[in-house]
Amino acid sequence: PNNGILHISVHNANTDIPLSVEVFSMQGEKIIEAQTQQSSLSLDINHLSTGMYYVIARSGNYSTTQMLSLVK
């Protein structure tokens, strides 16, 4: 369940390393791109349609990709 806000946090002791997040459609189209100097980020995803997306979060040498299933 989602209230329209996607919360992402990275447990990284070095807060000098920026956190960047990208959200892509299943067709590979970049829909959202955001960056912060904090260890967490909140993205408004209310404008996205119901469907599957993938989210890539990067901080320094760390990178993770997660699937996002959005149902409205």
C-alpha positions in Angstrom: 0.0 0.0 0.0 1.1 3.5 -0.8 -0.1 7.0 0.0 1.4 8.5 -3.1 4.8 9.1 -1.5 7.8 6.7 -2.1 10.3 6.8 0.7 13.8 5.7 0.1 16.6 5.5 2.6 20.2 4.3 2.5 22.0 3.3 5.6 25.3 4.9 4.8 27.5 6.4 7.5 29.0 8.9 5.1 26.4 11.6 4.5 28.8 13.5 2.3 28.0 11.0 -0.5 24.9 12.0 -2.4 21.9 9.7 -2.8 20.5 9.6 -6.4 17.2 7.9 -7.3 15.7 7.2 -10.7 12.3 5.7 -11.5 11.9 4.0 -14.9 8.9 2.5 -16.7 9.1 -1.1 -17.8 9.8 0.3 -21.3 13.0 1.9 -20.0 11.7 5.5 -20.0 13.1 7.6 -17.1 10.2 9.1 -15.3 11.7 10.6 -12.2 15.2 11.6 -11.3 16.2 13.1 -7.9 19.3 13.6 -5.8 19.9 14.7 -2.3 22.8 15.0 0.1 20.7 13.3 2.8 20.6 9.6 3.5 16.9 9.5 2.6 14.5 10.9 0.0 10.8 11.1 -0.4 9.3 11.2 -3.9 5.8 12.1 -4.9 4.5 9.4 -7.2 0.8 10.4 -7.4 1.2 11.3 -11.0 2.2 7.8 -12.0 -0.3 5.4 -13.5 -1.1 1.9 -12.2 1.7 -0.4 -13.3 5.1 -1.8 -12.8 8.2 0.4 -12.5 11.8 -0.1 -11.4 13.7 2.1 -9.0 17.4 2.5 -9.0 19.1 4.1 -5.9 22.8 4.9 -5.9 25.0 6.2 -3.1 28.8 6.1 -3.7 29.8 2.6 -4.8 26.4 1.2 -3.6 23.6 0.6 -6.1 20.3 -1.3 -5.8 17.4 -1.9 -8.2 14.0 -2.7 -6.9 10.7 -3.3 -8.6 7.7 -1.1 -7.7 4.2 -2.3 -8.3 1.8 0.7 -8.2 -1.9 0.0 -7.8 -4.4 2.9 -7.6 
